[in-house]
Amino acid sequence: MSRAINLDATLAHVTDMCAKHAAVISVIEPLQSGGTRVVLLNAHDTAVITRAYGNKVLTGAVQRMPIRPRH
């Protein structure tokens, strides 16, 4: 199971939800297509947050922010 989840929620909401469930965030970033991508420390935390968000988990392709500006 991947530790990364794409969610239809704001960065602040995801951070708060992870804190509420004691899920440790490894990396978090806003998605260019809307929503938030979060990578959690372990598969257990990922499963907990996935269940907590239910139908707000984004499936399929999402557009991430570019790491480097294009020249």
C-alpha positions as CSV (number, residue, x, y, z in Angstrom):
1,M,0.0,0.0,0.0
2,S,1.2,3.4,-0.9
3,R,1.7,5.9,2.0
4,A,0.6,8.8,-0.3
5,I,-3.1,10.0,-0.4
6,N,-4.7,12.7,-2.6
7,L,-7.5,14.3,-0.7
8,D,-10.3,16.8,-1.6
9,A,-9.5,19.0,1.4
10,T,-7.3,22.0,2.3
11,L,-3.8,21.7,3.5
12,A,-4.9,23.1,6.9
13,H,-7.8,20.6,7.2
14,V,-5.5,17.6,6.4
15,T,-3.0,18.8,8.9
16,D,-5.7,19.1,11.6
17,M,-7.2,15.7,10.8
18,C,-3.8,14.0,10.9
19,A,-3.1,15.7,14.3
20,K,-6.5,14.5,15.6
21,H,-5.8,10.9,14.6
22,A,-2.1,11.1,15.7
23,A,-1.0,10.3,12.1
24,V,2.5,11.5,11.4
25,I,3.0,13.4,8.1
26,S,6.1,12.8,6.1
27,V,5.3,15.2,3.3
28,I,2.3,17.4,2.5
29,E,1.7,19.6,-0.6
30,P,-1.2,21.4,-2.3
31,L,-2.3,20.0,-5.6
32,Q,-2.4,22.2,-8.6
33,S,-5.7,20.5,-9.6
34,G,-7.2,21.3,-6.2
35,G,-6.9,19.4,-2.9
36,T,-3.9,18.1,-1.0
37,R,-1.4,15.3,-1.4
38,V,-0.1,13.9,1.9
39,V,2.5,11.2,2.5
40,L,2.2,9.6,5.9
41,L,4.9,7.9,7.9
42,N,3.4,4.4,7.8
43,A,0.7,2.3,6.2
44,H,-1.4,2.2,9.4
45,D,-1.6,6.0,9.5
46,T,-2.5,6.0,5.8
47,A,-5.3,3.6,6.4
48,V,-6.7,5.6,9.3
49,I,-6.7,8.9,7.3
50,T,-8.2,7.2,4.2
51,R,-11.1,5.9,6.3
52,A,-11.5,9.3,8.0
53,Y,-11.8,11.1,4.6
54,G,-14.0,8.4,3.0
55,N,-15.3,9.7,-0.3
56,K,-13.0,12.8,-0.2
57,V,-10.1,10.6,-1.2
58,L,-9.2,11.5,-4.8
59,T,-8.8,8.6,-7.2
60,G,-7.2,8.7,-10.7
61,A,-4.7,11.3,-12.0
62,V,-4.1,14.6,-10.2
63,Q,-2.0,17.5,-11.2
64,R,0.9,18.1,-8.8
65,M,2.7,21.4,-8.4
66,P,5.9,21.5,-10.5
67,I,9.1,21.0,-8.4
68,R,11.1,23.4,-10.6
69,P,10.0,26.4,-12.6
70,R,10.0,25.7,-16.3
71,H,12.3,27.8,-18.4
